[in-house]
Amino acid sequence: MQPHAILLLLFFFPGNWAEPEALFLSPAGSYMLKLLHFATFQNSTSMLVGGVGLLGDMELGSLDISTGNIHYYQAWLHPALPKEDWDVIESSIKSYVRDFNRLVQMYAMMPYPFVFQTSVGCELQSNRTVRTFFNIAYEGQNFIRFCLDTGTWEQMQHNQLSATAEQLMANASTLNEVIQVLLNYTCVDVLRLFIRAGKADLERQVPPIAVVFARTAGPAQLLLVCRVTSFYPRPITVTWLRDGRELPPSTSTVLPNADLTYQLRSTLLVSPRDGHSYACRVQHRSLGDRSLLVPWGRLSPSGDAAPEPRFLGTRSRRADGLFVVRALQEGTECGDRGRLAAGRGRHGRTVGTEIQVRPRPAPPLLSEPPFPPRSAHSRCRKRQRMDEGRSVPLAETTAGRYGGCGRGTAGEGRGHV
């Protein structure tokens, strides 16, 4: 078996991701190859096995918990390694799982059910140094790890389980030699091959969508919420500005979306009558040197916000005080309103390195529902609303563009972006 085939076979060790917040975190310019696996022992005769292989936060493949088969998710993955290596890996799965199961059943003294986990991999850092790891956990807690410098196993918890596991692993001299070779050389070699093969996916960038809205938090308190979603890669900075000055951070944990992007929220508790203006600033790699600035408006002494803003962006909508802005790249077309570039844009303007969106007075709300019945077609065709001092046919509004009346049809949307 080739060394990198042995490395990927470690994918089928019982796994550990006892510290989930550290699973995907690598500094900018660093790449991590990580193999995770779990084995759940339900009783003396039953075991569930599953796992996943990751390059950064990109899933390379997984071990089917029902069939024991490996599913590969990246088209470039198989060509990155010789076919014979993949064949050896898949043919070795069943025998490995069987042997490990027998080993645990022989030495396990803990009550059922219980879970063993393993995390093994390497990280190629931006300064070209390498970090490796091989950790084993029980019930979500790391209890033993392999120290590459000394070639020995080290207890991470001082208990009977750690002592027994350390003794068992210390006697596996052949395995320890293989692990040293894998972590010292093979892991990084495979990681470099995967980085080259998956370059396009690793460099993928998706700009964020920012949503700003408010909730009543108490009789004299207002909770401003900045929800940022649909961005990739994961690192992002979200801050609140009060009258242009940065406030202490108050962001939530970054969470994954189903479409392989991320989301988070940042909240700010304010007084409804403080007279200040607030804005949510988003900084992300996809925006380059600029940042996305989403203003909320100035809170008047009466407790009301300034006229509800309608922000420029590739997507915007007005719904109960909620506004959506997608960051525009320089030169990106903005409907039929021309291009937004540095120092240009009719409704948006670039200030320094920030994309700032200018609030406009909100148009009056329509009295009819957004999806009028067909019987009202001829009547609502003639209805109009005022928008920034000019007459706009209802066909250009939300009601029109969703098949209600006039020229608008689903998906046309001739209103302002």
C-alpha positions, 0 to 999 in steps of 0.5 A: 500500500502506498503511504498516502493510501495508508493516510487515507485509510486512517479516515476509518479510525474511530474519530474525534472532533471534540472541539468543533469550533476548531474544526475548520479554522485556519489562518488566511493562506493556510490549508488543512487536511483533516480526517474525522471518524466516529465509532458508536458502540451501542452494545457488545455486538452492535457498532455504528461507524461514520466519518468525513474527510475535509480540506479546510471546510470543504467536504471531500468524502464521507463514510456511509454509516449504513453501508460502509461505502465511501462517497466522494464529493469533489470531481477533482479528487479521484484524479489527484491520486493514482487509481490503485491507491483508491482501490486499496483504500476501499478494499481495506475498509471492511477488514479494518473496521472489523479488527478495530471493533474486535479490539475495542470489545476486548478491552472496553470496560465502560458502560454502553453506549459510548463513542470513540472519535479520532481527528488526524491531519496536517496544516500547511501554514502561510509561512510554509511551516507544517502543523500535524495532529493525531488525537483520540477522544472518548465521549467527545473529550480528547484523552490521548494524542500522538506527539510527533517530536518524540514518537510517543503517545501522551495522555490528555486526561489523567484517568484509567482510560487514558492510561490503558490506551497509552499503554496499548498504543505504546506497544504498537511500535509498527503502527507508531512508525507508520504514523510518524512517516504519515505525519512527517511526510505523506500528509503534507504531500497529499495536501499539496496535491489536493490544493493544486487539484482543488484550486478553483474550489479553494479560491471560491469567493461569494460576497455577503448579503447584509440585512438590518432590522430592529426589534423591541427589546423593552419599554425603553430599548431597541435591539438592532440586528445585522444579519449577514449571510451567503458569504464564503470563505468563512472569515468575516468581520462585522461591526456596528458604527454609531455616528461613524465610530466603531462600537465593541463587537457583539457577533454570534458564532458563524454558522453554515448554510445548506449551500456551502456558504455561511451566516452570522448575526450581530446585535446592538441594544440602543435607546429608541430616543438616543438621537444617534445614527447607526450602521452595520459594517461588513468586511470580507475577502470577496469585497477586496479593500472595501467594506459593505456599510448598511446604515440604519438611520438616525433615531429621533427624540420621538423614538422613530427612526429616520425615513426607512432606507431603501438600499442600492444593491444587486438585490433589495426589498422592502418588507416590514422594515427589513432591507437586503443589500448584496455587496457590489463589485466595482464595475458590476452592472446595477440593472439599467442604472449604469455601473457602480464604480469608485466615485460613481453611482446615482443612488450609491457612492463609494466613500474611501474604501467603503461601499455606502448605500444612501437611504431614500424615502420609502414609497407609500404602502400599497393598499391591495395585496401583493398578488391581486386576483386576475379579476382586478387586472384592468383596474390595477393596471391603471393604478400608480404609485409615487416613487421619488417624485415620479410616476411609476406604473404598478406593473413595475412594482412587486404586485405587477412583476408577480403576474398581477397586472400591467406589463410586469411578468414573473421575474421581470422586475423593472423597479429600482434595485 
